[in-house]
Amino acid sequence: MAKKKLIHFRENLTFPHLFQPGYHDIEEDFRLSSRWGKDFFSNPNPIILELGCGKGEYTVGLAEKYPEKNFIGIDFKGARLWRGAKTVQEKNLKNVAFIRTRADHLNKFFGPGEISEIWITFPDPQPGKKRKRLTAPVFLDRYKIFLCPEGILHLKTDDLDFYNYTLEILGQYHHPILFSTDDLYHSGFSEDVISIRTFYENMWLEIGKKICYIKFKLNRT
C-alpha cells in the first residue's frame, strides 16, 4: 500500500489540473487568485468549490453534468486527490481543478466574489473541536470574502451532531436556510445533492445510516 501511495504521489506532480502549493507559494496570494477563470479555465463561467472533496466524486460528477460551469475540489490528502485528478485526466474534463491545501488557507486562493457556490461534503465532524468545523463562524466569515453575494452553500454530512451544530450557528448569525433535513433520502428533495453519492456515503446508506443536508446562504449584514 505504501508503494502504491508513493506512485500516486509522483503521478500527482504530473497533473496540470492539480495544484500542491507550498507555504512560500501562499505567503501572499496564490498566483491564480482572482484569475482562475482567465488564466486556468480560459472562460468567464461560474466557479463552484467543493471543500473536503476526498476522491472528487462530487467535483467530477457535477463537472460532467454542468460543462458550462467550472469546478475546484479542495482536500489535504494527496492520496485521495490522486483518484479525482486521475479521473479528470481519463475523462479529459477541462472544467475541473484540484488544490491540495487546508481550509485555513482558502482566502489565499480566491479573490472577492470569485466563487459562486460552495459544497461541503462529509467534512471531518471535529468532535470536541467545534471551532475547527467548516461551518464554524470563523469559516463562514472567510467564505463571505470569496463567495459572491447571492452564492449558495451546501452541507452534506452523516454526523447528526455536526448537522445540529450548523443549524444552531446559522440561526444564531441569521444566515438564511433554504432547506434542511436530517434524513435526505426520505425528504422528497430532488436536486444534485441526491443524484451524486460518494463511496463512503453509499456504504453508510447500505447500513441504514441517515444523511443530513442543509442548503443555505450567508447573511451579509
C-alpha angles and dihedrals in degrees: 000000000000090000091051090051091053090052090050092048090053091048090050087066090061098054111100090199095055117080121196105177122188124222092269089057092062103035084110119011122316112262093249096049108130088001105075094109096047104035104031112020094029092217139082095237122136116276120223120197127208117198118205089011095172108184090358100248093146096039093050096038093052092043090056092047095046110035088166090068134062125231134201123189121203126200137139097218110092094193091057093045090053091068093051094044091047091051091051089052093047092049093041092229113177098187099066136087133169130207125198105213144107122269088241089073100048095111089063092062105047136047128223112301093354095129122066100188139013129207118196103191120188097328123189103279090217096212109212092009104081093160089064095054113114090236095050114123093255091059095042088054090052092050089056089066099059102021113090116246094259094038121141126223126202126198119192118179142154091210112096093194091054090048093050092045090053092050089051093051093046091052094045093053095036096243108166113250111210097182138350137177137165091209108043099176092054095041100086090237110143113183131111091294087072099042098058124054131181123230093254093044090060089051092052093048091051091059092047099257116154123235120220125209138186128184113194150148132225124256107236098188 
